[in-house]
Amino acid sequence: MLFDSSVIFTNWLDLVTSRKVMGKRTHDARIVAVMLTYGVTHILTLNPSDFALSSNITIVRPQDINTGS
């Protein structure tokens, strides 16, 4: 659980402005902003294109995970 911070808003505003993000995608941009604020580097998602807003984020798809089985 990560706490809300004014820095998240600043990061979010920068993302949506510079990448011209609108509509539902602004919610994904907020997740990226939280990640950037707290230094979270990886996200597991079925929708990689939704989180390709920052080169600092490593996108991992479930099918790319090797379970060792």
N, CA, C, O and CB atoms as a CASP TS submission, in Angstrom:
PFRMAT TS
TARGET T0000
AUTHOR 0000-0000-0000
METHOD Language model
MODEL 1
PARENT N/A
ATOM      1  N   MET     1       0.849  -1.165   0.000  1.00  0.00           N
ATOM      2  CA  MET     1       0.000   0.000   0.000  1.00  0.00           C
ATOM      3  C   MET     1       0.895   1.228   0.000  1.00  0.00           C
ATOM      4  O   MET     1       1.771   1.365   0.854  1.00  0.00           O
ATOM      5  CB  MET     1      -0.966  -0.002   1.215  1.00  0.00           C
ATOM      6  N   LEU     2       0.679   2.107  -0.942  1.00  0.00           N
ATOM      7  CA  LEU     2       1.461   3.335  -1.036  1.00  0.00           C
ATOM      8  C   LEU     2       0.563   4.533  -0.726  1.00  0.00           C
ATOM      9  O   LEU     2      -0.607   4.570  -1.108  1.00  0.00           O
ATOM     10  CB  LEU     2       2.102   3.478  -2.447  1.00  0.00           C
ATOM     11  N   PHE     3       1.127   5.486  -0.040  1.00  0.00           N
ATOM     12  CA  PHE     3       0.353   6.654   0.361  1.00  0.00           C
ATOM     13  C   PHE     3       0.280   7.678  -0.771  1.00  0.00           C
ATOM     14  O   PHE     3       1.198   7.811  -1.579  1.00  0.00           O
ATOM     15  CB  PHE     3       0.963   7.291   1.614  1.00  0.00           C
ATOM     16  N   ASP     4      -0.846   8.396  -0.798  1.00  0.00           N
ATOM     17  CA  ASP     4      -1.019   9.454  -1.788  1.00  0.00           C
ATOM     18  C   ASP     4      -0.092  10.612  -1.434  1.00  0.00           C
ATOM     19  O   ASP     4       0.209  10.842  -0.263  1.00  0.00           O
ATOM     20  CB  ASP     4      -2.504   9.927  -1.852  1.00  0.00           C
ATOM     21  N   SER     5       0.350  11.326  -2.440  1.00  0.00           N
ATOM     22  CA  SER     5       1.294  12.412  -2.241  1.00  0.00           C
ATOM     23  C   SER     5       1.081  13.450  -3.333  1.00  0.00           C
ATOM     24  O   SER     5       0.624  13.119  -4.427  1.00  0.00           O
ATOM     25  CB  SER     5       2.757  11.892  -2.242  1.00  0.00           C
ATOM     26  N   SER     6       1.410  14.697  -3.041  1.00  0.00           N
ATOM     27  CA  SER     6       1.272  15.752  -4.054  1.00  0.00           C
ATOM     28  C   SER     6       2.235  15.523  -5.218  1.00  0.00           C
ATOM     29  O   SER     6       1.994  16.005  -6.325  1.00  0.00           O
ATOM     30  CB  SER     6       1.524  17.137  -3.427  1.00  0.00           C
ATOM     31  N   VAL     7       3.313  14.799  -4.976  1.00  0.00           N
ATOM     32  CA  VAL     7       4.266  14.499  -6.042  1.00  0.00           C
ATOM     33  C   VAL     7       3.618  13.597  -7.094  1.00  0.00           C
ATOM     34  O   VAL     7       3.931  13.699  -8.280  1.00  0.00           O
ATOM     35  CB  VAL     7       5.535  13.829  -5.465  1.00  0.00           C
ATOM     36  N   ILE     8       2.720  12.719  -6.661  1.00  0.00           N
ATOM     37  CA  ILE     8       2.009  11.852  -7.612  1.00  0.00           C
ATOM     38  C   ILE     8       1.238  12.710  -8.603  1.00  0.00           C
ATOM     39  O   ILE     8       1.275  12.454  -9.806  1.00  0.00           O
ATOM     40  CB  ILE     8       1.046  10.879  -6.872  1.00  0.00           C
ATOM     41  N   PHE     9       0.542  13.722  -8.111  1.00  0.00           N
ATOM     42  CA  PHE     9      -0.221  14.600  -9.006  1.00  0.00           C
ATOM     43  C   PHE     9       0.706  15.297  -9.988  1.00  0.00           C
ATOM     44  O   PHE     9       0.394  15.392 -11.175  1.00  0.00           O
ATOM     45  CB  PHE     9      -1.016  15.643  -8.199  1.00  0.00           C
ATOM     46  N   THR    10       1.842  15.784  -9.506  1.00  0.00           N
ATOM     47  CA  THR    10       2.798  16.459 -10.380  1.00  0.00           C
ATOM     48  C   THR    10       3.299  15.519 -11.475  1.00  0.00           C
ATOM     49  O   THR    10       3.362  15.905 -12.642  1.00  0.00           O
ATOM     50  CB  THR    10       3.981  16.995  -9.564  1.00  0.00           C
ATOM     51  N   ASN    11       3.655  14.287 -11.105  1.00  0.00           N
ATOM     52  CA  ASN    11       4.098  13.291 -12.087  1.00  0.00           C
ATOM     53  C   ASN    11       2.982  12.945 -13.059  1.00  0.00           C
ATOM     54  O   ASN    11       3.213  12.818 -14.261  1.00  0.00           O
ATOM     55  CB  ASN    11       4.588  12.022 -11.382  1.00  0.00           C
ATOM     56  N   TRP    12       1.768  12.792 -12.534  1.00  0.00           N
ATOM     57  CA  TRP    12       0.615  12.473 -13.377  1.00  0.00           C
ATOM     58  C   TRP    12       0.352  13.595 -14.383  1.00  0.00           C
ATOM     59  O   TRP    12       0.161  13.336 -15.571  1.00  0.00           O
ATOM     60  CB  TRP    12      -0.637  12.232 -12.510  1.00  0.00           C
ATOM     61  N   LEU    13       0.344  14.833 -13.906  1.00  0.00           N
ATOM     62  CA  LEU    13       0.081  15.970 -14.782  1.00  0.00           C
ATOM     63  C   LEU    13       1.136  16.056 -15.882  1.00  0.00           C
ATOM     64  O   LEU    13       0.809  16.347 -17.033  1.00  0.00           O
ATOM     65  CB  LEU    13       0.046  17.276 -13.972  1.00  0.00           C
ATOM     66  N   ASP    14       2.378  15.808 -15.542  1.00  0.00           N
ATOM     67  CA  ASP    14       3.446  15.813 -16.539  1.00  0.00           C
ATOM     68  C   ASP    14       3.212  14.727 -17.591  1.00  0.00           C
ATOM     69  O   ASP    14       3.375  14.968 -18.788  1.00  0.00           O
ATOM     70  CB  ASP    14       4.812  15.612 -15.862  1.00  0.00           C
ATOM     71  N   LEU    15       2.830  13.535 -17.139  1.00  0.00           N
ATOM     72  CA  LEU    15       2.572  12.428 -18.074  1.00  0.00           C
ATOM     73  C   LEU    15       1.410  12.722 -19.016  1.00  0.00           C
ATOM     74  O   LEU    15       1.537  12.576 -20.232  1.00  0.00           O
ATOM     75  CB  LEU    15       2.285  11.151 -17.302  1.00  0.00           C
ATOM     76  N   VAL    16       0.279  13.135 -18.451  1.00  0.00           N
ATOM     77  CA  VAL    16      -0.900  13.350 -19.306  1.00  0.00           C
ATOM     78  C   VAL    16      -0.719  14.544 -20.236  1.00  0.00           C
ATOM     79  O   VAL    16      -1.288  14.572 -21.327  1.00  0.00           O
ATOM     80  CB  VAL    16      -2.145  13.555 -18.446  1.00  0.00           C
ATOM     81  N   THR    17       0.057  15.514 -19.815  1.00  0.00           N
ATOM     82  CA  THR    17       0.297  16.684 -20.659  1.00  0.00           C
ATOM     83  C   THR    17       1.293  16.354 -21.767  1.00  0.00           C
ATOM     84  O   THR    17       1.036  16.626 -22.940  1.00  0.00           O
ATOM     85  CB  THR    17       0.812  17.863 -19.814  1.00  0.00           C
ATOM     86  N   SER    18       2.420  15.771 -21.398  1.00  0.00           N
ATOM     87  CA  SER    18       3.468  15.509 -22.390  1.00  0.00           C
ATOM     88  C   SER    18       3.081  14.399 -23.363  1.00  0.00           C
ATOM     89  O   SER    18       3.486  14.429 -24.525  1.00  0.00           O
ATOM     90  CB  SER    18       4.766  15.143 -21.691  1.00  0.00           C
ATOM     91  N   ARG    19       2.308  13.427 -22.906  1.00  0.00           N
ATOM     92  CA  ARG    19       1.905  12.303 -23.763  1.00  0.00           C
ATOM     93  C   ARG    19       0.509  12.468 -24.354  1.00  0.00           C
ATOM     94  O   ARG    19       0.023  11.601 -25.081  1.00  0.00           O
ATOM     95  CB  ARG    19       1.962  11.017 -22.978  1.00  0.00           C
ATOM     96  N   LYS    20      -0.131  13.598 -24.029  1.00  0.00           N
ATOM     97  CA  LYS    20      -1.485  13.892 -24.533  1.00  0.00           C
ATOM     98  C   LYS    20      -2.463  12.752 -24.226  1.00  0.00           C
ATOM     99  O   LYS    20      -3.203  12.290 -25.094  1.00  0.00           O
ATOM    100  CB  LYS    20      -1.443  14.144 -26.052  1.00  0.00           C
ATOM    101  N   VAL    21      -2.440  12.321 -22.970  1.00  0.00           N
ATOM    102  CA  VAL    21      -3.305  11.241 -22.506  1.00  0.00           C
ATOM    103  C   VAL    21      -4.668  11.816 -22.141  1.00  0.00           C
ATOM    104  O   VAL    21      -4.757  12.832 -21.451  1.00  0.00           O
ATOM    105  CB  VAL    21      -2.674  10.500 -21.291  1.00  0.00           C
ATOM    106  N   MET    22      -5.730  11.158 -22.609  1.00  0.00           N
ATOM    107  CA  MET    22      -7.090  11.628 -22.319  1.00  0.00           C
ATOM    108  C   MET    22      -7.994  10.429 -22.024  1.00  0.00           C
ATOM    109  O   MET    22      -7.656   9.285 -22.330  1.00  0.00           O
ATOM    110  CB  MET    22      -7.657  12.462 -23.512  1.00  0.00           C
ATOM    111  N   GLY    23      -9.126  10.715 -21.435  1.00  0.00           N
ATOM    112  CA  GLY    23     -10.134   9.687 -21.198  1.00  0.00           C
ATOM    113  C   GLY    23      -9.702   8.650 -20.180  1.00  0.00           C
ATOM    114  O   GLY    23      -9.031   8.962 -19.195  1.00  0.00           O
ATOM    115  N   LYS    24     -10.101   7.397 -20.437  1.00  0.00           N
ATOM    116  CA  LYS    24      -9.832   6.300 -19.499  1.00  0.00           C
ATOM    117  C   LYS    24      -8.345   6.071 -19.270  1.00  0.00           C
ATOM    118  O   LYS    24      -7.950   5.587 -18.209  1.00  0.00           O
ATOM    119  CB  LYS    24     -10.460   5.024 -20.005  1.00  0.00           C
ATOM    120  N   ARG    25      -7.526   6.410 -20.243  1.00  0.00           N
ATOM    121  CA  ARG    25      -6.081   6.183 -20.112  1.00  0.00           C
ATOM    122  C   ARG    25      -5.458   7.031 -19.011  1.00  0.00           C
ATOM    123  O   ARG    25      -4.347   6.744 -18.566  1.00  0.00           O
ATOM    124  CB  ARG    25      -5.388   6.476 -21.429  1.00  0.00           C
ATOM    125  N   THR    26      -6.165   8.078 -18.564  1.00  0.00           N
ATOM    126  CA  THR    26      -5.620   8.902 -17.480  1.00  0.00           C
ATOM    127  C   THR    26      -5.515   8.101 -16.188  1.00  0.00           C
ATOM    128  O   THR    26      -4.680   8.410 -15.337  1.00  0.00           O
ATOM    129  CB  THR    26      -6.494  10.146 -17.259  1.00  0.00           C
ATOM    130  N   HIS    27      -6.352   7.073 -16.029  1.00  0.00           N
ATOM    131  CA  HIS    27      -6.275   6.221 -14.840  1.00  0.00           C
ATOM    132  C   HIS    27      -4.995   5.384 -14.866  1.00  0.00           C
ATOM    133  O   HIS    27      -4.348   5.199 -13.835  1.00  0.00           O
ATOM    134  CB  HIS    27      -7.518   5.301 -14.748  1.00  0.00           C
ATOM    135  N   ASP    28      -4.633   4.880 -16.046  1.00  0.00           N
ATOM    136  CA  ASP    28      -3.378   4.143 -16.183  1.00  0.00           C
ATOM    137  C   ASP    28      -2.194   5.068 -15.953  1.00  0.00           C
ATOM    138  O   ASP    28      -1.191   4.668 -15.360  1.00  0.00           O
ATOM    139  CB  ASP    28      -3.281   3.487 -17.571  1.00  0.00           C
ATOM    140  N   ALA    29      -2.310   6.302 -16.421  1.00  0.00           N
ATOM    141  CA  ALA    29      -1.238   7.279 -16.211  1.00  0.00           C
ATOM    142  C   ALA    29      -1.042   7.550 -14.724  1.00  0.00           C
ATOM    143  O   ALA    29       0.079   7.798 -14.281  1.00  0.00           O
ATOM    144  CB  ALA    29      -1.549   8.591 -16.953  1.00  0.00           C
ATOM    145  N   ARG    30      -2.113   7.505 -13.961  1.00  0.00           N
ATOM    146  CA  ARG    30      -1.985   7.716 -12.514  1.00  0.00           C
ATOM    147  C   ARG    30      -1.220   6.570 -11.869  1.00  0.00           C
ATOM    148  O   ARG    30      -0.413   6.792 -10.966  1.00  0.00           O
ATOM    149  CB  ARG    30      -3.372   7.858 -11.861  1.00  0.00           C
ATOM    150  N   ILE    31      -1.463   5.360 -12.322  1.00  0.00           N
ATOM    151  CA  ILE    31      -0.708   4.214 -11.800  1.00  0.00           C
ATOM    152  C   ILE    31       0.773   4.388 -12.118  1.00  0.00           C
ATOM    153  O   ILE    31       1.625   4.140 -11.265  1.00  0.00           O
ATOM    154  CB  ILE    31      -1.240   2.879 -12.398  1.00  0.00           C
ATOM    155  N   VAL    32       1.081   4.810 -13.332  1.00  0.00           N
ATOM    156  CA  VAL    32       2.476   5.051 -13.710  1.00  0.00           C
ATOM    157  C   VAL    32       3.063   6.174 -12.849  1.00  0.00           C
ATOM    158  O   VAL    32       4.212   6.081 -12.415  1.00  0.00           O
ATOM    159  CB  VAL    32       2.584   5.410 -15.221  1.00  0.00           C
ATOM    160  N   ALA    33       2.301   7.213 -12.601  1.00  0.00           N
ATOM    161  CA  ALA    33       2.773   8.320 -11.760  1.00  0.00           C
ATOM    162  C   ALA    33       3.090   7.843 -10.343  1.00  0.00           C
ATOM    163  O   ALA    33       4.089   8.260  -9.757  1.00  0.00           O
ATOM    164  CB  ALA    33       1.721   9.440 -11.712  1.00  0.00           C
ATOM    165  N   VAL    34       2.252   6.980  -9.799  1.00  0.00           N
ATOM    166  CA  VAL    34       2.519   6.419  -8.473  1.00  0.00           C
ATOM    167  C   VAL    34       3.814   5.601  -8.505  1.00  0.00           C
ATOM    168  O   VAL    34       4.648   5.703  -7.606  1.00  0.00           O
ATOM    169  CB  VAL    34       1.328   5.537  -7.998  1.00  0.00           C
ATOM    170  N   MET    35       3.965   4.797  -9.547  1.00  0.00           N
ATOM    171  CA  MET    35       5.169   3.980  -9.681  1.00  0.00           C
ATOM    172  C   MET    35       6.416   4.847  -9.742  1.00  0.00           C
ATOM    173  O   MET    35       7.410   4.560  -9.074  1.00  0.00           O
ATOM    174  CB  MET    35       5.083   3.103 -10.927  1.00  0.00           C
ATOM    175  N   LEU    36       6.367   5.905 -10.539  1.00  0.00           N
ATOM    176  CA  LEU    36       7.512   6.798 -10.656  1.00  0.00           C
ATOM    177  C   LEU    36       7.814   7.499  -9.335  1.00  0.00           C
ATOM    178  O   LEU    36       8.977   7.668  -8.969  1.00  0.00           O
ATOM    179  CB  LEU    36       7.264   7.828 -11.749  1.00  0.00           C
ATOM    180  N   THR    37       6.779   7.903  -8.628  1.00  0.00           N
ATOM    181  CA  THR    37       6.956   8.598  -7.357  1.00  0.00           C
ATOM    182  C   THR    37       7.639   7.712  -6.329  1.00  0.00           C
ATOM    183  O   THR    37       8.505   8.175  -5.586  1.00  0.00           O
ATOM    184  CB  THR    37       5.615   9.070  -6.823  1.00  0.00           C
ATOM    185  N   TYR    38       7.261   6.458  -6.283  1.00  0.00           N
ATOM    186  CA  TYR    38       7.777   5.548  -5.265  1.00  0.00           C
ATOM    187  C   TYR    38       8.910   4.642  -5.755  1.00  0.00           C
ATOM    188  O   TYR    38       9.395   3.798  -5.000  1.00  0.00           O
ATOM    189  CB  TYR    38       6.660   4.702  -4.751  1.00  0.00           C
ATOM    190  N   GLY    39       9.328   4.807  -6.988  1.00  0.00           N
ATOM    191  CA  GLY    39      10.441   4.013  -7.493  1.00  0.00           C
ATOM    192  C   GLY    39      10.090   2.570  -7.802  1.00  0.00           C
ATOM    193  O   GLY    39      10.964   1.703  -7.815  1.00  0.00           O
ATOM    194  N   VAL    40       8.814   2.311  -8.051  1.00  0.00           N
ATOM    195  CA  VAL    40       8.389   0.969  -8.450  1.00  0.00           C
ATOM    196  C   VAL    40       8.767   0.810  -9.921  1.00  0.00           C
ATOM    197  O   VAL    40       8.385   1.637 -10.749  1.00  0.00           O
ATOM    198  CB  VAL    40       6.829   0.745  -8.216  1.00  0.00           C
ATOM    199  N   THR    41       9.505  -0.235 -10.251  1.00  0.00           N
ATOM    200  CA  THR    41      10.072  -0.348 -11.597  1.00  0.00           C
ATOM    201  C   THR    41       9.369  -1.342 -12.514  1.00  0.00           C
ATOM    202  O   THR    41       9.545  -1.279 -13.731  1.00  0.00           O
ATOM    203  CB  THR    41      11.493  -0.730 -11.492  1.00  0.00           C
ATOM    204  N   HIS    42       8.576  -2.257 -11.961  1.00  0.00           N
ATOM    205  CA  HIS    42       7.952  -3.304 -12.771  1.00  0.00           C
ATOM    206  C   HIS    42       6.445  -3.351 -12.536  1.00  0.00           C
ATOM    207  O   HIS    42       5.961  -3.123 -11.427  1.00  0.00           O
ATOM    208  CB  HIS    42       8.577  -4.672 -12.456  1.00  0.00           C
ATOM    209  N   ILE    43       5.720  -3.652 -13.611  1.00  0.00           N
ATOM    210  CA  ILE    43       4.273  -3.845 -13.495  1.00  0.00           C
ATOM    211  C   ILE    43       3.883  -5.096 -14.273  1.00  0.00           C
ATOM    212  O   ILE    43       4.336  -5.307 -15.398  1.00  0.00           O
ATOM    213  CB  ILE    43       3.488  -2.596 -14.019  1.00  0.00           C
ATOM    214  N   LEU    44       3.050  -5.910 -13.668  1.00  0.00           N
ATOM    215  CA  LEU    44       2.512  -7.109 -14.300  1.00  0.00           C
ATOM    216  C   LEU    44       1.143  -6.758 -14.870  1.00  0.00           C
ATOM    217  O   LEU    44       0.251  -6.333 -14.135  1.00  0.00           O
ATOM    218  CB  LEU    44       2.420  -8.306 -13.284  1.00  0.00           C
ATOM    219  N   THR    45       0.978  -6.935 -16.177  1.00  0.00           N
ATOM    220  CA  THR    45      -0.271  -6.517 -16.815  1.00  0.00           C
ATOM    221  C   THR    45      -0.572  -7.354 -18.051  1.00  0.00           C
ATOM    222  O   THR    45       0.330  -7.874 -18.707  1.00  0.00           O
ATOM    223  CB  THR    45      -0.206  -5.040 -17.190  1.00  0.00           C
ATOM    224  N   LEU    46      -1.847  -7.468 -18.349  1.00  0.00           N
ATOM    225  CA  LEU    46      -2.296  -8.093 -19.589  1.00  0.00           C
ATOM    226  C   LEU    46      -2.366  -7.079 -20.726  1.00  0.00           C
ATOM    227  O   LEU    46      -2.547  -7.449 -21.886  1.00  0.00           O
ATOM    228  CB  LEU    46      -3.661  -8.749 -19.388  1.00  0.00           C
ATOM    229  N   ASN    47      -2.222  -5.813 -20.391  1.00  0.00           N
ATOM    230  CA  ASN    47      -2.344  -4.731 -21.375  1.00  0.00           C
ATOM    231  C   ASN    47      -1.085  -3.857 -21.384  1.00  0.00           C
ATOM    232  O   ASN    47      -1.108  -2.743 -20.861  1.00  0.00           O
ATOM    233  CB  ASN    47      -3.589  -3.866 -21.074  1.00  0.00           C
ATOM    234  N   PRO    48      -0.002  -4.343 -21.965  1.00  0.00           N
ATOM    235  CA  PRO    48       1.262  -3.607 -21.938  1.00  0.00           C
ATOM    236  C   PRO    48       1.186  -2.194 -22.518  1.00  0.00           C
ATOM    237  O   PRO    48       1.842  -1.283 -22.011  1.00  0.00           O
ATOM    238  CB  PRO    48       2.293  -4.379 -22.683  1.00  0.00           C
ATOM    239  N   SER    49       0.404  -2.007 -23.558  1.00  0.00           N
ATOM    240  CA  SER    49       0.344  -0.679 -24.183  1.00  0.00           C
ATOM    241  C   SER    49      -0.245   0.377 -23.250  1.00  0.00           C
ATOM    242  O   SER    49       0.011   1.569 -23.422  1.00  0.00           O
ATOM    243  CB  SER    49      -0.478  -0.743 -25.461  1.00  0.00           C
ATOM    244  N   ASP    50      -1.033  -0.055 -22.265  1.00  0.00           N
ATOM    245  CA  ASP    50      -1.628   0.899 -21.322  1.00  0.00           C
ATOM    246  C   ASP    50      -0.595   1.553 -20.425  1.00  0.00           C
ATOM    247  O   ASP    50      -0.844   2.624 -19.872  1.00  0.00           O
ATOM    248  CB  ASP    50      -2.664   0.207 -20.469  1.00  0.00           C
ATOM    249  N   PHE    51       0.566   0.923 -20.275  1.00  0.00           N
ATOM    250  CA  PHE    51       1.559   1.408 -19.329  1.00  0.00           C
ATOM    251  C   PHE    51       2.871   1.813 -19.991  1.00  0.00           C
ATOM    252  O   PHE    51       3.880   1.993 -19.308  1.00  0.00           O
ATOM    253  CB  PHE    51       1.825   0.359 -18.298  1.00  0.00           C
ATOM    254  N   ALA    52       2.867   1.955 -21.290  1.00  0.00           N
ATOM    255  CA  ALA    52       4.072   2.342 -22.027  1.00  0.00           C
ATOM    256  C   ALA    52       4.237   3.859 -22.041  1.00  0.00           C
ATOM    257  O   ALA    52       4.599   4.435 -23.067  1.00  0.00           O
ATOM    258  CB  ALA    52       4.020   1.803 -23.466  1.00  0.00           C
ATOM    259  N   LEU    53       3.976   4.498 -20.925  1.00  0.00           N
ATOM    260  CA  LEU    53       4.054   5.952 -20.833  1.00  0.00           C
ATOM    261  C   LEU    53       5.417   6.436 -20.353  1.00  0.00           C
ATOM    262  O   LEU    53       5.727   7.623 -20.458  1.00  0.00           O
ATOM    263  CB  LEU    53       2.981   6.465 -19.909  1.00  0.00           C
ATOM    264  N   SER    54       6.225   5.529 -19.831  1.00  0.00           N
ATOM    265  CA  SER    54       7.525   5.910 -19.290  1.00  0.00           C
ATOM    266  C   SER    54       8.540   4.819 -19.575  1.00  0.00           C
ATOM    267  O   SER    54       8.258   3.632 -19.408  1.00  0.00           O
ATOM    268  CB  SER    54       7.435   6.181 -17.777  1.00  0.00           C
ATOM    269  N   SER    55       9.708   5.225 -20.000  1.00  0.00           N
ATOM    270  CA  SER    55      10.770   4.241 -20.259  1.00  0.00           C
ATOM    271  C   SER    55      11.365   3.704 -18.956  1.00  0.00           C
ATOM    272  O   SER    55      12.154   2.759 -18.977  1.00  0.00           O
ATOM    273  CB  SER    55      11.879   4.869 -21.117  1.00  0.00           C
ATOM    274  N   ASN    56      10.989   4.304 -17.828  1.00  0.00           N
ATOM    275  CA  ASN    56      11.485   3.845 -16.522  1.00  0.00           C
ATOM    276  C   ASN    56      10.678   2.676 -15.967  1.00  0.00           C
ATOM    277  O   ASN    56      11.014   2.140 -14.912  1.00  0.00           O
ATOM    278  CB  ASN    56      11.463   4.991 -15.528  1.00  0.00           C
ATOM    279  N   ILE    57       9.629   2.281 -16.659  1.00  0.00           N
ATOM    280  CA  ILE    57       8.758   1.200 -16.199  1.00  0.00           C
ATOM    281  C   ILE    57       9.027  -0.048 -17.045  1.00  0.00           C
ATOM    282  O   ILE    57       9.014   0.002 -18.275  1.00  0.00           O
ATOM    283  CB  ILE    57       7.250   1.618 -16.283  1.00  0.00           C
ATOM    284  N   THR    58       9.267  -1.153 -16.364  1.00  0.00           N
ATOM    285  CA  THR    58       9.432  -2.435 -17.048  1.00  0.00           C
ATOM    286  C   THR    58       8.090  -3.158 -17.028  1.00  0.00           C
ATOM    287  O   THR    58       7.530  -3.421 -15.964  1.00  0.00           O
ATOM    288  CB  THR    58      10.554  -3.304 -16.377  1.00  0.00           C
ATOM    289  N   ILE    59       7.591  -3.471 -18.199  1.00  0.00           N
ATOM    290  CA  ILE    59       6.292  -4.131 -18.329  1.00  0.00           C
ATOM    291  C   ILE    59       6.508  -5.634 -18.437  1.00  0.00           C
ATOM    292  O   ILE    59       7.282  -6.107 -19.270  1.00  0.00           O
ATOM    293  CB  ILE    59       5.509  -3.595 -19.566  1.00  0.00           C
ATOM    294  N   VAL    60       5.811  -6.375 -17.579  1.00  0.00           N
ATOM    295  CA  VAL    60       5.904  -7.832 -17.570  1.00  0.00           C
ATOM    296  C   VAL    60       4.522  -8.394 -17.874  1.00  0.00           C
ATOM    297  O   VAL    60       3.533  -8.028 -17.238  1.00  0.00           O
ATOM    298  CB  VAL    60       6.442  -8.365 -16.197  1.00  0.00           C
ATOM    299  N   ARG    61       4.470  -9.281 -18.849  1.00  0.00           N
ATOM    300  CA  ARG    61       3.209  -9.941 -19.186  1.00  0.00           C
ATOM    301  C   ARG    61       3.174 -11.295 -18.480  1.00  0.00           C
ATOM    302  O   ARG    61       4.217 -11.931 -18.333  1.00  0.00           O
ATOM    303  CB  ARG    61       3.049 -10.110 -20.741  1.00  0.00           C
ATOM    304  N   PRO    62       2.003 -11.749 -18.040  1.00  0.00           N
ATOM    305  CA  PRO    62       1.926 -13.037 -17.331  1.00  0.00           C
ATOM    306  C   PRO    62       2.550 -14.191 -18.104  1.00  0.00           C
ATOM    307  O   PRO    62       3.182 -15.061 -17.505  1.00  0.00           O
ATOM    308  CB  PRO    62       0.489 -13.367 -17.030  1.00  0.00           C
ATOM    309  N   GLN    63       2.384 -14.213 -19.422  1.00  0.00           N
ATOM    310  CA  GLN    63       2.921 -15.310 -20.222  1.00  0.00           C
ATOM    311  C   GLN    63       4.452 -15.287 -20.288  1.00  0.00           C
ATOM    312  O   GLN    63       5.065 -16.263 -20.721  1.00  0.00           O
ATOM    313  CB  GLN    63       2.345 -15.251 -21.627  1.00  0.00           C
ATOM    314  N   ASP    64       5.069 -14.187 -19.864  1.00  0.00           N
ATOM    315  CA  ASP    64       6.528 -14.086 -19.868  1.00  0.00           C
ATOM    316  C   ASP    64       7.162 -14.592 -18.575  1.00  0.00           C
ATOM    317  O   ASP    64       8.386 -14.666 -18.469  1.00  0.00           O
ATOM    318  CB  ASP    64       6.940 -12.655 -20.101  1.00  0.00           C
ATOM    319  N   ILE    65       6.338 -14.938 -17.601  1.00  0.00           N
ATOM    320  CA  ILE    65       6.851 -15.391 -16.312  1.00  0.00           C
ATOM    321  C   ILE    65       7.138 -16.890 -16.375  1.00  0.00           C
ATOM    322  O   ILE    65       6.280 -17.688 -16.754  1.00  0.00           O
ATOM    323  CB  ILE    65       5.844 -15.072 -15.173  1.00  0.00           C
ATOM    324  N   ASN    66       8.340 -17.247 -16.002  1.00  0.00           N
ATOM    325  CA  ASN    66       8.736 -18.646 -15.949  1.00  0.00           C
ATOM    326  C   ASN    66       8.494 -19.143 -14.519  1.00  0.00           C
ATOM    327  O   ASN    66       9.171 -18.716 -13.583  1.00  0.00           O
ATOM    328  CB  ASN    66      10.243 -18.835 -16.380  1.00  0.00           C
ATOM    329  N   THR    67       7.544 -20.027 -14.365  1.00  0.00           N
ATOM    330  CA  THR    67       7.199 -20.523 -13.040  1.00  0.00           C
ATOM    331  C   THR    67       8.102 -21.651 -12.581  1.00  0.00           C
ATOM    332  O   THR    67       8.008 -22.095 -11.437  1.00  0.00           O
ATOM    333  CB  THR    67       5.778 -20.984 -13.024  1.00  0.00           C
ATOM    334  N   GLY    68       8.978 -22.119 -13.464  1.00  0.00           N
ATOM    335  CA  GLY    68       9.872 -23.205 -13.090  1.00  0.00           C
ATOM    336  C   GLY    68       9.223 -24.567 -13.129  1.00  0.00           C
ATOM    337  O   GLY    68       9.829 -25.550 -12.705  1.00  0.00           O
ATOM    338  N   SER    69       8.008 -24.647 -13.626  1.00  0.00           N
ATOM    339  CA  SER    69       7.287 -25.931 -13.690  1.00  0.00           C
ATOM    340  C   SER    69       7.646 -26.692 -14.928  1.00  0.00           C
ATOM    341  O   SER    69       7.136 -27.791 -15.147  1.00  0.00           O
ATOM    342  CB  SER    69       5.785 -25.715 -13.646  1.00  0.00           C
TER
END
